Amino acid sequence: MSKETYRPDIDGLRAVAVLAVVIYHAFPTALPGGFSGVDIFFVISGYLISGILFKSLAQEKFRFSEFYARRIRRLFPALVVMLFLTLATGYYYLLSDEFEQLGNHMAASGVFIQNIVFLNESGYFDTAADLKPLLHLWSLAVEEQFYIFFPPLLILLWRKKWRIAWILAVLLLVSFVANLIMSVKDSASDFFLTPYRCWELIAGAMLALRHFSKGHCTQHGNLYSISGALLLVFSTVWLNKGVPYPSWQAIFPVSGTILLIAADSRSLINKWILSNPLSIWLGLISYPLYLFHWPILSFLRILKGGQPDTVTIFCAVSLSFLLAVLTYYFVEKKIRYAKSAWTLPILIVAFLLSTLLGVLTWKQFISPRSTHLGFDEHVKAASDLKYFQGVKATRFSGPIWIREIKKIGPQTLYIGDSHMQQCFPRIYELHKSGMTGSRGFLFFTLGGLIPIPGISGRYDVQSQPYDVFIPKMLELANASEVDRIVIAANWCHYFNWGAKMHVINGFALNTDEGFQAALLSLQNMIQAFVTKGKSVFVLLNIPTESSFDPKLMINRKINGEMAVMPRIYTTQVFRDMKGEMQLTQGELMDKITKVSQQAGAKVINPMDYLSEDGICFRFFEGVPIYRDGNHLRASFVRDHAVYLDETIVP
């Protein structure tokens, strides 16, 4: 048995954790499970902090003020520097809505609830996550929330002389089981929230308790060391973001970390790899490196409108290392161990100031440079997406809603995905202006779902809305009061880039068999409606292209220049797009037109109204008409989508 004080190999383990995370964030495909580095950090934190607690409790020297003062000295110096630099960078580069969101996240950092804020916005692995410079602070929030409740609990158990190991084991088991349940019910909550993550910190605490009470067992050190290293390699290589996490899979990085810490610093991997001077040095700068790498990568993706090239990524990572080194040597080391009585108050004031600046930014008292340069109209366009404003909805099932205006006359039924949803403002405007007469209307839509019987798709994994949506859609279409039916979808998506996620008769829509079966099903459905005396309209695609996104129109350069890209996009370019199909999008539109007309439907081509002389509109009267690359903004549809009028006007 041995009792170790400083463990250089734990600093080396920190290096492994931070490198895994940085590589994953910089090059996601290079290390698919690199995100498990956060789990390594959780276990290390639980082990080290709990070890300090046990020692101070045994010596009867524990003071809450001292404990949290140590936390402030450890966390605040690098954190405050990163927050101020991130806000300053955001002021220089971000658009007003992005800057406002950054302020919200910065304000949340002041009370360590970033994980809750991010949960309410989106999942960690969503594409939008790449565009949130402070997203990585969710893990810091989890730790600090844990350390609000854990020390008082530990003190209670210690003073009552209850069996701490057994109680910690029960808490670990409860948290782990809750994590398993939530990985199925709500994977985003499982990822972000402390109750489902704290078993990882408790695992480290339990090992700290064993080492405190019984010392380090060196009998199987090499076995623990090699086994732990293999588990961490397996975790970073095998795990991937395509499955719910942490779930049961976090057992691998957690167990690997526990085994490596359980092996003393003289064990094989610990001695020769983790205790290597380079590993130790990387471990020492791991905290500021973790803090800086993500905002830099996030700002780059915002400026580039996507994943930057490899050289740029390498430069970003290099800058992260430079800032980490400077912060560690000139800020963190000098402040953390400073003897001045003013150190702690100054850190607290600086942190509160960063929180205040976040609140002022969030509440729009501070505007970014882009506002003064005149780009707020593009931000306004991107947020103009309240298609159903003004009408109450009735939930049908899960994410499916029915929106209806009943009148004494017949009804028009609108079915489809978000490309049908975007049509609502025009229909509602015609209704409010009295142009629809006695005719009512009903919208039955769901984003991401193609309105063709027999197709199953990505939603089927959890809630099976195709099985629920299609039967109800047909029921509504066959109602006696419905005499007009309008069908719309982002056809180019389902038969092209999204084709692999949608299947009919066992064939994906990007196969010839799936393509033909889907067209036949659409034709048969239209024909059945027409046979029953319904008038059917089929809406083709609006022009879709990423450069139509009002925010992506703005070319933002690293040197700070901002300008609208003067790009001309022709209808022929849209028609010539091929993607993953064997035929072009123009040929797809022609085939949908053909089967629809053969079945008796009238085809409406919005492109005829959204272009002139073969040039697609991006602006109307100097204002962007799209809210993203695939959808028109609600106000433009309301005032100008006249191609929809014949579907509702008597």
C-alpha positions as CSV (number, residue, x, y, z in Angstrom):
1,M,0.0,0.0,0.0
2,S,1.2,3.6,-0.7
3,K,-0.1,7.1,-0.2
4,E,0.7,9.4,-3.0
5,T,0.4,13.2,-2.9
6,Y,1.0,14.8,-6.3
7,R,0.1,12.5,-9.1
8,P,1.9,13.6,-12.3
9,D,0.1,10.9,-14.3
10,I,-3.2,12.6,-13.5
11,D,-2.0,15.7,-15.2
12,G,-1.1,13.4,-18.1
13,L,-4.6,12.0,-18.0
14,R,-5.9,15.5,-18.3
15,A,-3.8,15.9,-21.4
16,V,-5.4,12.8,-22.9
17,A,-8.9,14.2,-22.1
18,V,-8.3,17.7,-23.6
19,L,-6.5,16.3,-26.7
20,A,-9.4,14.0,-27.3
21,V,-12.0,16.8,-27.1
22,V,-9.9,19.2,-29.2
23,I,-9.3,16.7,-31.9
24,Y,-12.9,15.7,-32.0
25,H,-14.1,19.3,-32.2
26,A,-11.5,20.2,-34.8
27,F,-11.7,17.0,-36.9
28,P,-14.9,15.1,-35.9
29,T,-14.2,12.1,-38.2
30,A,-10.6,11.7,-37.0
31,L,-11.6,10.8,-33.5
32,P,-15.3,10.0,-33.5
33,G,-15.5,9.3,-29.7
34,G,-13.3,12.2,-28.7
35,F,-16.2,13.8,-26.8
36,S,-15.7,11.2,-24.1
37,G,-12.8,13.3,-23.0
38,V,-15.4,15.2,-21.0
39,D,-16.2,12.0,-19.1
40,I,-12.5,11.7,-18.2
41,F,-12.5,15.2,-16.8
42,F,-15.6,14.5,-14.7
43,V,-13.9,11.4,-13.1
44,I,-10.7,13.3,-12.5
45,S,-12.5,16.2,-10.9
46,G,-14.6,13.9,-8.7
47,Y,-11.4,12.1,-7.6
48,L,-9.3,15.2,-6.9
49,I,-11.9,17.4,-5.3
50,S,-13.2,14.6,-3.1
51,G,-9.7,13.7,-2.0
52,I,-9.3,17.3,-0.8
53,L,-12.6,17.2,1.0
54,F,-11.8,13.9,2.8
55,K,-8.4,15.2,3.9
56,S,-9.8,18.5,5.3
57,L,-12.7,16.7,7.0
58,A,-10.3,14.2,8.7
59,Q,-8.2,17.1,9.9
60,E,-11.3,19.0,11.0
61,K,-10.2,21.9,8.9
62,F,-13.0,22.0,6.3
63,R,-14.5,25.5,5.7
64,F,-17.0,26.2,3.0
65,S,-15.4,29.6,2.5
66,E,-12.0,28.1,1.9
67,F,-13.4,25.4,-0.4
68,Y,-15.2,27.8,-2.7
69,A,-12.3,30.2,-2.5
70,R,-10.1,27.5,-3.9
71,R,-12.7,26.8,-6.7
72,I,-12.8,30.5,-7.6
73,R,-9.0,30.7,-7.7
74,R,-8.9,27.6,-9.9
75,L,-11.7,28.5,-12.3
76,F,-12.1,32.2,-12.5
77,P,-8.8,33.6,-13.9
78,A,-8.8,31.7,-17.2
79,L,-12.6,31.7,-17.4
80,V,-12.9,35.5,-17.1
81,V,-10.2,36.1,-19.7
82,M,-11.9,33.7,-22.1
83,L,-15.3,35.3,-21.5
84,F,-14.1,38.9,-22.1
85,L,-12.2,37.9,-25.2
86,T,-15.2,35.9,-26.6
87,L,-17.5,38.8,-26.0
88,A,-15.1,41.2,-27.7
89,T,-14.7,38.9,-30.6
90,G,-18.5,38.5,-30.8
91,Y,-18.9,42.3,-31.0
92,Y,-16.5,42.4,-33.9
93,Y,-17.8,39.5,-36.0
94,L,-21.3,38.5,-35.0
95,L,-24.7,39.6,-36.3
96,S,-27.1,41.0,-33.8
97,D,-29.1,37.9,-33.1
98,E,-25.9,35.8,-32.7
99,F,-24.5,38.5,-30.4
100,E,-27.7,38.6,-28.3
101,Q,-27.5,34.8,-27.9
102,L,-23.9,35.0,-26.9
103,G,-24.9,37.5,-24.2
104,N,-27.6,35.1,-23.0
105,H,-25.0,32.3,-22.7
106,M,-22.5,34.6,-21.0
107,A,-25.2,35.7,-18.5
108,A,-25.9,32.0,-17.8
109,S,-22.3,31.4,-17.1
110,G,-22.5,33.8,-14.2
111,V,-24.8,31.4,-12.3
112,F,-23.5,28.2,-13.9
113,I,-26.7,27.2,-15.6
114,Q,-25.3,27.0,-19.1
115,N,-26.3,23.4,-19.4
116,I,-29.9,24.1,-18.8
117,V,-29.9,27.0,-21.2
118,F,-28.3,24.9,-24.0
119,L,-30.7,22.1,-23.3
120,N,-33.7,24.4,-23.9
121,E,-32.1,25.5,-27.2
122,S,-31.0,22.4,-28.9
123,G,-29.0,19.2,-28.6
124,Y,-25.2,19.2,-28.3
125,F,-24.7,17.4,-31.6
126,D,-27.0,19.6,-33.6
127,T,-25.5,21.5,-36.5
128,A,-26.5,24.8,-34.8
129,A,-24.3,23.7,-31.8
130,D,-21.2,24.6,-33.9
131,L,-22.3,28.2,-34.0
132,K,-22.5,28.7,-30.2
133,P,-19.1,29.9,-28.9
134,L,-19.8,29.2,-25.3
135,L,-21.4,25.8,-25.8
136,H,-18.5,23.9,-24.1
137,L,-19.3,25.6,-20.8
138,W,-22.1,23.2,-20.2
139,S,-19.6,20.8,-18.6
140,L,-18.3,23.4,-16.3
141,A,-21.9,24.1,-15.2
142,V,-22.4,20.4,-14.4
143,E,-19.3,20.3,-12.2
144,E,-20.2,23.5,-10.3
145,Q,-23.8,22.4,-9.8
146,F,-22.4,19.1,-8.4
147,Y,-20.1,20.9,-6.0
148,I,-22.9,23.0,-4.6
149,F,-24.6,20.0,-3.3
150,F,-21.9,17.4,-2.8
151,P,-19.7,19.0,0.0
152,P,-22.7,19.6,2.3
153,L,-23.8,16.0,1.8
154,L,-20.4,14.7,2.5
155,I,-20.1,16.8,5.7
156,L,-23.5,15.4,6.9
157,L,-22.4,11.8,6.2
158,W,-19.0,12.4,7.8
159,R,-20.4,13.9,11.0
160,K,-23.2,11.4,11.3
161,K,-20.6,8.7,10.9
162,W,-22.8,7.0,8.3
163,R,-21.2,4.5,5.8
164,I,-20.1,7.0,3.2
165,A,-19.0,4.3,0.7
166,W,-22.4,2.6,0.7
167,I,-24.4,5.8,0.3
168,L,-22.1,7.0,-2.5
169,A,-22.6,3.6,-4.2
170,V,-26.4,4.0,-4.0
171,L,-26.3,7.6,-5.3
172,L,-24.0,6.4,-8.2
173,L,-26.4,3.6,-9.0
174,V,-29.5,5.9,-8.9
175,S,-27.8,8.4,-11.2
176,F,-26.6,5.8,-13.6
177,V,-30.0,4.1,-13.8
178,A,-31.6,7.5,-14.4
179,N,-29.1,8.1,-17.1
180,L,-30.1,4.8,-18.8
181,I,-33.8,5.7,-18.6
182,M,-33.3,9.2,-19.9
183,S,-31.0,8.1,-22.8
184,V,-34.2,6.5,-24.2
185,K,-36.8,9.1,-23.1
186,D,-34.8,12.3,-23.6
187,S,-31.3,12.0,-24.8
188,A,-30.6,15.7,-24.8
189,S,-31.5,16.0,-21.1
190,D,-29.4,12.9,-20.4
191,F,-26.4,14.6,-22.0
192,F,-26.7,18.0,-20.4
193,L,-28.2,17.7,-16.9
194,T,-26.3,17.1,-13.7
195,P,-28.5,14.4,-12.2
196,Y,-27.8,12.1,-15.1
197,R,-24.1,12.9,-15.2
198,C,-23.1,13.0,-11.6
199,W,-22.5,9.3,-11.4
200,E,-19.3,10.0,-13.3
201,L,-18.1,12.4,-10.6
202,I,-19.3,10.1,-7.8
203,A,-17.2,7.3,-9.4
204,G,-14.1,9.5,-8.9
205,A,-15.2,10.4,-5.4
206,M,-15.6,6.7,-4.4
207,L,-12.1,6.0,-5.6
208,A,-10.8,9.0,-3.7
209,L,-12.5,7.6,-0.6
210,R,-10.8,4.2,-1.0
211,H,-7.4,5.8,-1.5
212,F,-7.9,8.0,1.5
213,S,-9.0,5.2,3.8
214,K,-6.8,2.3,2.5
215,G,-4.1,3.9,0.4
216,H,-3.1,2.9,-3.2
217,C,-3.0,-0.8,-3.9
218,T,0.0,-1.4,-6.2
219,Q,-0.4,-5.1,-6.5
220,H,-2.1,-5.0,-9.9
221,G,-0.9,-1.6,-11.1
222,N,0.3,-2.6,-14.5
223,L,-2.9,-4.6,-15.2
224,Y,-5.0,-1.6,-14.2
225,S,-2.8,0.8,-16.2
226,I,-2.9,-1.2,-19.5
227,S,-6.6,-2.1,-19.2
228,G,-7.5,1.5,-18.5
229,A,-5.5,2.8,-21.4
230,L,-7.2,0.2,-23.7
231,L,-10.6,1.3,-22.5
232,L,-9.8,5.0,-23.3
233,V,-8.5,4.2,-26.7
234,F,-11.6,2.1,-27.4
235,S,-13.8,4.9,-26.2
236,T,-12.3,7.7,-28.3
237,V,-12.2,5.5,-31.4
238,W,-15.4,3.4,-31.2
239,L,-18.0,5.8,-29.6
240,N,-19.7,8.1,-32.0
241,K,-22.4,10.8,-31.9
242,G,-24.9,8.7,-33.8
243,V,-26.2,7.1,-30.7
244,P,-27.6,8.5,-27.4
245,Y,-24.9,9.5,-24.9
246,P,-23.8,9.0,-22.2
247,S,-26.2,6.0,-21.7
248,W,-24.4,2.8,-20.9
249,Q,-21.5,3.6,-23.2
250,A,-20.0,6.1,-20.9
251,I,-19.0,3.1,-18.7
252,F,-15.9,2.7,-21.0
253,P,-14.3,6.1,-20.5
254,V,-15.3,6.2,-16.9
255,S,-14.0,2.7,-16.1
256,G,-10.8,3.4,-18.1
257,T,-10.2,6.6,-16.1
258,I,-10.9,4.9,-12.8
259,L,-8.4,2.1,-13.7
260,L,-5.7,4.5,-14.7
261,I,-6.0,6.5,-11.5
262,A,-6.3,3.3,-9.4
263,A,-2.9,2.3,-10.9
264,D,-0.3,4.3,-9.2
265,S,2.1,6.7,-11.0
266,R,4.7,4.0,-11.2
267,S,2.6,1.7,-13.3
268,L,3.5,1.0,-16.9
269,I,1.3,3.5,-18.9
270,N,1.1,6.0,-16.1
271,K,4.9,6.2,-15.8
272,W,6.1,6.1,-19.4
273,I,3.2,7.9,-21.1
274,L,1.1,9.9,-18.7
275,S,4.0,11.0,-16.5
276,N,6.0,12.1,-19.6
277,P,7.0,15.8,-19.2
278,L,5.1,16.7,-22.4
279,S,2.0,15.0,-21.1
280,I,2.3,16.7,-17.8
281,W,2.7,20.1,-19.5
282,L,-0.3,19.5,-21.7
283,G,-2.2,18.6,-18.6
284,L,-1.2,21.8,-16.8
285,I,-2.6,23.9,-19.7
286,S,-5.6,21.6,-20.3
287,Y,-8.1,23.9,-18.6
288,P,-7.4,27.1,-20.6
289,L,-7.0,25.0,-23.7
290,Y,-10.4,23.5,-23.2
291,L,-11.8,27.0,-22.6
292,F,-10.3,28.6,-25.7
293,H,-10.4,26.0,-28.4
294,W,-14.2,25.8,-28.8
295,P,-14.9,29.6,-29.2
296,I,-12.2,29.9,-31.8
297,L,-13.5,26.9,-33.8
298,S,-17.0,28.2,-33.4
299,F,-16.2,31.7,-34.7
300,L,-14.4,30.2,-37.6
301,R,-17.5,28.1,-38.6
302,I,-19.7,31.2,-38.2
303,L,-17.4,33.2,-40.5
304,K,-17.0,30.4,-43.1
305,G,-20.7,29.4,-43.0
306,G,-19.6,25.8,-42.5
307,Q,-16.5,23.6,-41.8
308,P,-13.3,25.5,-42.5
309,D,-10.5,23.9,-44.5
310,T,-7.8,21.8,-42.9
311,V,-5.1,24.5,-42.9
312,T,-7.5,27.0,-41.2
313,I,-8.4,24.4,-38.6
314,F,-4.8,23.8,-37.8
315,C,-4.2,27.5,-37.4
316,A,-7.2,27.7,-35.1
317,V,-5.9,24.9,-32.9
318,S,-2.5,26.5,-32.9
319,L,-4.0,29.8,-31.7
320,S,-5.9,27.9,-29.0
321,F,-2.6,26.5,-27.7
322,L,-1.0,29.9,-27.8
323,L,-3.8,31.5,-25.8
324,A,-3.8,28.6,-23.4
325,V,-0.1,28.9,-22.7
326,L,-0.2,32.7,-22.3
327,T,-3.2,32.4,-20.0
328,Y,-1.7,29.7,-17.9
329,Y,1.7,31.3,-17.4
330,F,0.7,35.0,-17.2
331,V,-2.8,34.8,-15.7
332,E,-3.6,31.5,-14.1
333,K,-0.4,30.7,-12.3
334,K,0.1,34.3,-11.1
335,I,-3.4,34.8,-9.8
336,R,-4.1,31.3,-8.4
337,Y,-1.4,31.3,-5.9
338,A,-1.3,35.1,-5.2
339,K,-1.0,36.0,-1.5
340,S,-2.8,39.4,-1.8
341,A,-6.0,39.7,0.1
342,W,-7.4,41.5,-2.9
343,T,-7.1,38.6,-5.3
344,L,-10.4,36.9,-4.4
345,P,-12.5,40.1,-4.4
346,I,-11.0,41.2,-7.7
347,L,-11.7,37.8,-9.3
348,I,-15.3,37.9,-8.1
349,V,-15.9,41.4,-9.3
350,A,-14.4,40.6,-12.7
351,F,-16.6,37.5,-13.0
352,L,-19.7,39.5,-12.0
353,L,-18.7,42.2,-14.5
354,S,-18.6,39.6,-17.3
355,T,-22.0,38.4,-16.2
356,L,-23.3,42.0,-16.2
357,L,-21.9,42.5,-19.7
358,G,-23.6,39.3,-20.8
359,V,-27.0,40.5,-19.4
360,L,-26.6,43.9,-21.1
361,T,-25.7,42.2,-24.4
362,W,-28.6,39.7,-24.1
363,K,-31.1,42.5,-23.4
364,Q,-29.7,44.4,-26.4
365,F,-28.3,47.4,-24.5
366,I,-25.0,46.6,-26.3
367,S,-25.1,46.2,-30.1
368,P,-22.5,44.5,-32.2
369,R,-20.5,46.2,-35.0
370,S,-22.7,44.6,-37.6
371,T,-25.7,46.6,-36.4
372,H,-23.9,49.8,-37.1
373,L,-22.9,48.5,-40.5
374,G,-26.5,48.0,-41.5
375,F,-27.0,44.2,-41.5
376,D,-29.9,43.9,-39.0
377,E,-32.4,43.6,-41.9
378,H,-30.8,40.2,-42.8
379,V,-31.1,39.1,-39.1
380,K,-34.8,40.2,-39.2
381,A,-35.3,38.1,-42.3
382,A,-33.7,35.0,-40.8
383,S,-36.1,35.3,-37.8
384,D,-39.2,35.9,-39.9
385,L,-40.5,32.4,-39.5
386,K,-43.8,32.7,-37.5
387,Y,-45.9,31.1,-40.2
388,F,-48.8,30.2,-38.0
389,Q,-49.1,33.4,-36.0
390,G,-52.7,34.4,-35.3
391,V,-54.3,30.9,-35.4
392,K,-54.7,28.5,-32.6
393,A,-53.7,24.9,-33.2
394,T,-55.2,21.7,-32.0
395,R,-52.7,18.9,-31.2
396,F,-53.5,15.8,-33.1
397,S,-50.7,13.5,-32.0
398,G,-47.2,14.1,-30.8
399,P,-45.6,16.8,-33.0
400,I,-48.6,16.9,-35.4
401,W,-51.0,19.8,-35.2
402,I,-54.2,20.8,-37.0
403,R,-54.8,24.5,-37.8
404,E,-58.3,25.2,-39.1
405,I,-60.5,28.1,-40.0
406,K,-64.1,26.9,-40.4
407,K,-66.7,28.7,-42.4
408,I,-70.2,27.8,-43.7
409,G,-68.9,26.8,-47.2
410,P,-66.5,24.1,-48.4
411,Q,-62.9,23.7,-47.2
412,T,-59.4,23.7,-48.8
413,L,-57.1,21.1,-47.2
414,Y,-53.4,21.9,-47.2
415,I,-51.1,18.9,-46.6
416,G,-47.3,18.6,-46.6
417,D,-44.1,19.5,-44.7
418,S,-42.5,22.8,-43.8
419,H,-42.8,23.9,-47.5
420,M,-46.6,23.8,-47.0
421,Q,-46.3,25.4,-43.6
422,Q,-44.6,28.4,-45.1
423,C,-47.7,29.0,-47.3
424,F,-50.0,29.7,-44.3
425,P,-49.4,33.4,-44.0
426,R,-50.8,34.1,-47.5
427,I,-53.8,31.9,-47.0
428,Y,-54.6,33.5,-43.6
429,E,-54.1,37.0,-45.1
430,L,-56.6,36.3,-47.8
431,H,-59.0,35.0,-45.2
432,K,-58.6,38.2,-43.1
433,S,-59.1,40.4,-46.1
434,G,-62.4,38.7,-46.9
435,M,-61.2,37.3,-50.2
436,T,-61.9,33.7,-49.4
437,G,-65.7,34.2,-49.1
438,S,-67.5,31.4,-47.4
439,R,-64.6,29.0,-47.9
440,G,-62.7,27.7,-44.9
441,F,-59.3,26.0,-44.8
442,L,-57.3,23.4,-42.8
443,F,-53.6,22.9,-42.6
444,F,-52.4,19.4,-41.7
445,T,-48.6,19.4,-41.9
446,L,-45.4,18.2,-40.3
447,G,-41.9,19.4,-41.1
448,G,-39.6,16.7,-42.5
449,L,-42.5,14.4,-43.6
450,I,-43.4,13.8,-47.3
451,P,-47.2,13.4,-47.8
452,I,-47.1,10.2,-49.8
453,P,-48.7,7.0,-48.6
454,G,-46.5,4.0,-48.0
455,I,-43.3,6.0,-47.1
456,S,-41.6,5.7,-43.8
457,G,-38.8,7.9,-42.7
458,R,-36.5,9.3,-40.1
459,Y,-39.3,10.1,-37.6
460,D,-40.2,6.4,-37.3
461,V,-37.3,5.8,-34.9
462,Q,-39.2,7.2,-32.0
463,S,-42.8,8.4,-32.5
464,Q,-43.9,6.7,-35.8
465,P,-45.7,9.9,-37.2
466,Y,-45.9,8.4,-40.7
467,D,-48.1,5.7,-39.4
468,V,-50.2,8.3,-37.6
469,F,-50.0,11.2,-40.1
470,I,-50.8,9.5,-43.4
471,P,-54.1,7.8,-42.3
472,K,-55.3,11.0,-40.7
473,M,-54.3,12.9,-43.8
474,L,-56.3,10.6,-46.0
475,E,-59.3,10.8,-43.6
476,L,-59.3,14.6,-43.7
477,A,-58.9,14.6,-47.5
478,N,-61.9,12.3,-47.9
479,A,-64.2,14.5,-45.7
480,S,-67.2,15.7,-47.6
481,E,-66.6,19.4,-46.7
482,V,-63.2,19.3,-48.4
483,D,-63.4,19.9,-52.1
484,R,-59.9,21.2,-52.7
485,I,-56.6,19.6,-51.7
486,V,-53.2,21.3,-52.0
487,I,-50.1,19.1,-51.7
488,A,-46.6,20.6,-51.2
489,A,-43.2,19.3,-50.0
490,N,-39.6,20.0,-50.4
491,W,-39.5,17.3,-53.1
492,C,-35.9,17.9,-53.9
493,H,-34.9,17.0,-50.4
494,Y,-36.8,13.7,-50.1
495,F,-35.7,12.4,-53.5
496,N,-32.1,13.8,-53.2
497,W,-30.1,14.5,-50.0
498,G,-32.7,13.1,-47.7
499,A,-33.6,10.1,-49.8
500,K,-31.6,7.7,-47.7
501,M,-33.8,8.5,-44.7
502,H,-37.0,7.7,-46.5
503,V,-38.1,4.3,-47.7
504,I,-41.0,2.8,-49.6
505,N,-41.5,-0.9,-50.2
506,G,-38.1,-1.5,-48.6
507,F,-36.3,0.8,-51.1
508,A,-34.8,4.2,-50.3
509,L,-36.1,7.0,-52.4
510,N,-32.7,7.5,-54.1
511,T,-33.0,4.1,-55.7
512,D,-34.8,3.6,-59.0
513,E,-37.2,1.2,-57.3
514,G,-38.0,3.6,-54.5
515,F,-38.2,6.6,-56.8
516,Q,-40.7,4.9,-59.1
517,A,-42.8,3.5,-56.2
518,A,-43.0,6.9,-54.6
519,L,-44.1,8.6,-57.8
520,L,-46.7,5.9,-58.4
521,S,-48.1,6.2,-54.9
522,L,-48.3,10.0,-55.3
523,Q,-50.1,9.5,-58.6
524,N,-52.6,7.0,-57.1
525,M,-53.4,9.2,-54.2
526,I,-54.1,12.2,-56.4
527,Q,-56.2,10.1,-58.7
528,A,-58.2,8.8,-55.8
529,F,-58.9,12.3,-54.7
530,V,-59.9,13.5,-58.2
531,T,-62.2,10.4,-58.6
532,K,-64.1,11.6,-55.5
533,G,-64.7,15.0,-57.0
534,K,-61.8,16.9,-55.3
535,S,-59.8,19.6,-57.1
536,V,-56.1,18.9,-56.4
537,F,-53.2,21.3,-56.6
538,V,-49.6,20.1,-56.4
539,L,-47.0,22.7,-55.5
540,L,-43.5,22.3,-56.9
541,N,-40.3,23.4,-55.2
542,I,-39.4,27.0,-54.6
543,P,-35.7,27.7,-55.6
544,T,-33.6,26.4,-52.7
545,E,-29.9,27.2,-52.2
546,S,-27.7,27.9,-49.2
547,S,-26.7,31.3,-50.6
548,F,-30.4,32.4,-50.2
549,D,-30.0,32.2,-46.5
550,P,-30.0,36.0,-45.6
551,K,-27.2,35.5,-43.0
552,L,-25.1,33.4,-45.3
553,M,-25.4,36.1,-47.9
554,I,-23.1,38.2,-45.8
555,N,-19.5,37.5,-46.4
556,R,-17.7,37.9,-43.1
557,K,-13.9,37.8,-43.3
558,I,-11.4,37.3,-40.5
559,N,-10.1,40.8,-41.1
560,G,-13.5,42.1,-40.1
561,E,-14.9,43.0,-43.6
562,M,-18.6,42.4,-44.1
563,A,-20.4,42.6,-47.4
564,V,-23.4,41.0,-49.2
565,M,-22.1,38.6,-51.8
566,P,-23.3,39.7,-55.2
567,R,-24.3,36.3,-56.4
568,I,-26.6,35.6,-59.3
569,Y,-28.6,32.4,-59.1
570,T,-30.5,31.2,-62.2
571,T,-33.4,28.8,-62.4
572,Q,-31.3,26.6,-64.7
573,V,-28.7,26.2,-62.0
574,F,-31.5,24.9,-59.7
575,R,-32.8,22.6,-62.4
576,D,-29.3,21.3,-63.2
577,M,-28.6,20.3,-59.6
578,K,-28.2,16.6,-59.2
579,G,-26.8,15.7,-55.8
580,E,-27.3,12.0,-54.9
581,M,-29.9,11.4,-57.7
582,Q,-29.3,9.9,-61.0
583,L,-31.5,12.6,-62.6
584,T,-31.4,16.4,-62.1
585,Q,-33.8,18.4,-59.9
586,G,-35.3,19.8,-63.1
587,E,-36.0,16.3,-64.3
588,L,-37.5,15.5,-60.9
589,M,-39.8,18.5,-61.2
590,D,-40.8,17.4,-64.7
591,K,-41.7,13.9,-63.5
592,I,-43.7,15.1,-60.5
593,T,-45.5,17.5,-62.9
594,K,-46.2,14.6,-65.3
595,V,-47.6,12.1,-62.8
596,S,-49.6,14.9,-61.1
597,Q,-51.2,16.1,-64.3
598,Q,-51.9,12.6,-65.5
599,A,-53.8,12.0,-62.3
600,G,-55.9,15.1,-62.8
601,A,-54.1,17.7,-60.6
602,K,-53.1,21.2,-61.4
603,V,-49.4,21.9,-60.9
604,I,-48.3,25.3,-59.6
605,N,-44.6,26.2,-60.1
606,P,-43.6,28.9,-57.6
607,M,-40.4,29.4,-59.5
608,D,-42.4,31.2,-62.2
609,Y,-43.2,33.8,-59.7
610,L,-39.9,33.9,-57.8
611,S,-37.7,34.6,-60.8
612,E,-37.5,36.9,-63.8
613,D,-35.8,36.3,-67.1
614,G,-34.3,33.1,-65.5
615,I,-32.8,34.9,-62.5
616,C,-34.1,33.9,-59.1
617,F,-35.0,36.6,-56.6
618,R,-33.0,36.9,-53.4
619,F,-34.3,40.4,-52.6
620,F,-37.6,42.3,-53.0
621,E,-37.3,46.0,-52.7
622,G,-33.9,45.6,-51.1
623,V,-35.1,43.2,-48.5
624,P,-34.2,39.4,-48.4
625,I,-37.2,37.3,-49.2
626,Y,-35.9,34.0,-47.7
627,R,-35.5,33.2,-44.0
628,D,-33.0,30.4,-44.7
629,G,-31.7,28.6,-47.8
630,N,-34.9,26.5,-48.0
631,H,-37.8,28.6,-46.9
632,L,-39.4,32.0,-47.7
633,R,-39.8,34.5,-44.9
634,A,-43.4,34.7,-43.5
635,S,-44.0,38.4,-44.3
636,F,-42.9,37.9,-48.0
637,V,-45.3,34.9,-48.4
638,R,-48.1,36.9,-46.8
639,D,-47.8,39.8,-49.1
640,H,-46.4,38.4,-52.4
641,A,-47.0,34.6,-52.8
642,V,-49.9,35.2,-55.1
643,Y,-49.5,31.8,-56.8
644,L,-51.4,30.4,-53.8
645,D,-54.5,32.5,-54.3
646,E,-56.3,30.2,-56.6
647,T,-56.2,27.4,-54.0
648,I,-58.5,29.4,-51.6
649,V,-60.2,32.3,-53.5
650,P,-63.7,31.3,-54.7
